Amino acid sequence: MIEGIDHVQLAAPAGCEEAARRFFGELLGLEELEKPESVVGRGGVWFRVGAQQLHIGVAPDFVPARKAHPALRVSRYDELQNRLRAAHVQLTDDNSIPGLRRCHVADPWGNRIELVEA
């Protein structure tokens, strides 16, 4: 019945759109998707992540997710880490799973994002 994940949504505060485009679009390299006209007025930004999507949605009483998080599989892992460091994004390496290179970063509003080497 369940065939996969269509999208993951992260909450963000009102007015998040330009910061979302910089972080997820420019730094992480995700392609922005055009939102359907029926939901444009809600704010936020949608991005393509492989065959899935990542939606940044506006939450009126926004609180960042510090434990729950999406994990993004990354090719050219070292290159992305260097790009993020150059942009002064703090990375926290996580070596708790042998043989798996991964780290955690926070989006502009403090939501946890895991980056996993492909």
C-alpha positions as CSV (number, residue, x, y, z in Angstrom):
1,M,0.0,0.0,0.0
2,I,2.6,2.6,1.0
3,E,5.1,3.0,-1.8
4,G,7.4,5.6,-0.5
5,I,7.7,9.2,0.8
6,D,6.2,11.9,-1.3
7,H,7.5,14.8,0.7
8,V,8.7,15.9,4.1
9,Q,7.7,19.3,5.6
10,L,9.8,21.4,7.9
11,A,8.2,24.3,9.7
12,A,9.5,27.8,9.6
13,P,8.4,31.3,10.8
14,A,6.5,33.8,8.6
15,G,8.7,35.6,6.2
16,C,11.1,32.6,5.8
17,E,11.1,32.4,2.0
18,E,14.3,34.2,1.1
19,A,16.3,32.5,3.8
20,A,14.9,29.2,2.6
21,R,15.9,29.9,-0.9
22,R,19.5,30.8,0.2
23,F,19.9,27.8,2.5
24,F,18.1,25.0,0.7
25,G,18.5,26.4,-2.8
26,E,21.9,28.1,-3.0
27,L,23.8,26.3,-0.2
28,L,22.3,22.8,-0.4
29,G,21.7,23.0,-4.2
30,L,18.1,21.9,-4.2
31,E,15.8,22.9,-7.1
32,E,12.9,25.1,-6.1
33,L,9.5,23.9,-7.3
34,E,6.6,26.1,-8.2
35,K,3.8,25.7,-5.7
36,P,0.2,25.1,-6.8
37,E,-1.7,28.4,-7.0
38,S,-4.1,27.1,-4.4
39,V,-1.4,27.0,-1.7
40,V,0.8,30.0,-2.6
41,G,-0.9,32.3,-0.1
42,R,0.2,30.0,2.8
43,G,3.8,31.1,2.4
44,G,6.8,28.8,2.4
45,V,8.9,27.2,-0.4
46,W,9.0,23.8,-2.0
47,F,12.1,22.0,-3.2
48,R,12.9,18.8,-5.2
49,V,15.0,16.2,-3.4
50,G,15.6,13.4,-5.9
51,A,12.2,11.9,-6.6
52,Q,10.8,13.4,-3.4
53,Q,10.1,16.9,-2.2
54,L,11.0,19.0,0.8
55,H,8.4,21.6,1.8
56,I,9.2,24.6,4.0
57,G,5.9,25.6,5.5
58,V,5.0,28.6,7.6
59,A,3.9,27.8,11.2
60,P,2.3,30.7,13.1
61,D,3.6,29.4,16.5
62,F,6.9,28.2,15.1
63,V,9.3,26.1,17.3
64,P,12.3,24.5,15.6
65,A,12.5,20.7,15.5
66,R,15.7,19.8,17.3
67,K,15.3,16.0,17.3
68,A,13.0,15.1,14.5
69,H,14.7,15.7,11.1
70,P,15.0,14.8,7.5
71,A,18.2,13.0,6.5
72,L,19.4,14.0,3.0
73,R,21.7,11.6,1.0
74,V,24.6,13.6,-0.4
75,S,26.9,12.9,-3.3
76,R,30.1,15.0,-3.2
77,Y,29.8,15.1,0.6
78,D,33.1,16.8,1.3
79,E,32.4,19.5,-1.3
80,L,29.0,20.3,0.4
81,Q,30.6,20.3,3.8
82,N,33.2,22.8,2.6
83,R,30.6,25.0,1.0
84,L,28.6,25.1,4.2
85,R,31.6,25.8,6.3
86,A,32.6,28.7,4.0
87,A,29.1,30.1,4.6
88,H,29.7,29.8,8.3
89,V,27.1,27.0,8.8
90,Q,28.0,24.9,11.9
91,L,28.4,21.2,11.1
92,T,28.4,18.6,13.8
93,D,30.0,15.3,12.7
94,D,28.3,12.1,13.9
95,N,30.5,9.0,13.9
96,S,28.1,6.9,16.0
97,I,27.4,4.5,13.1
98,P,30.5,2.7,11.9
99,G,31.2,3.1,8.2
100,L,28.6,5.9,7.7
101,R,29.8,9.5,7.2
102,R,27.1,11.9,8.4
103,C,26.7,15.2,10.1
104,H,24.0,17.5,11.4
105,V,23.4,21.2,10.5
106,A,20.6,23.6,11.4
107,D,18.5,25.4,8.9
108,P,18.2,29.2,9.3
109,W,15.5,28.7,12.0
110,G,17.1,25.9,14.0
111,N,15.5,22.8,12.5
112,R,17.9,19.8,12.5
113,I,19.0,18.5,9.1
114,E,21.1,15.4,8.8
115,L,23.5,15.0,5.8
116,V,24.5,11.4,4.9
117,E,27.2,10.6,2.4
118,A,25.8,8.6,-0.5
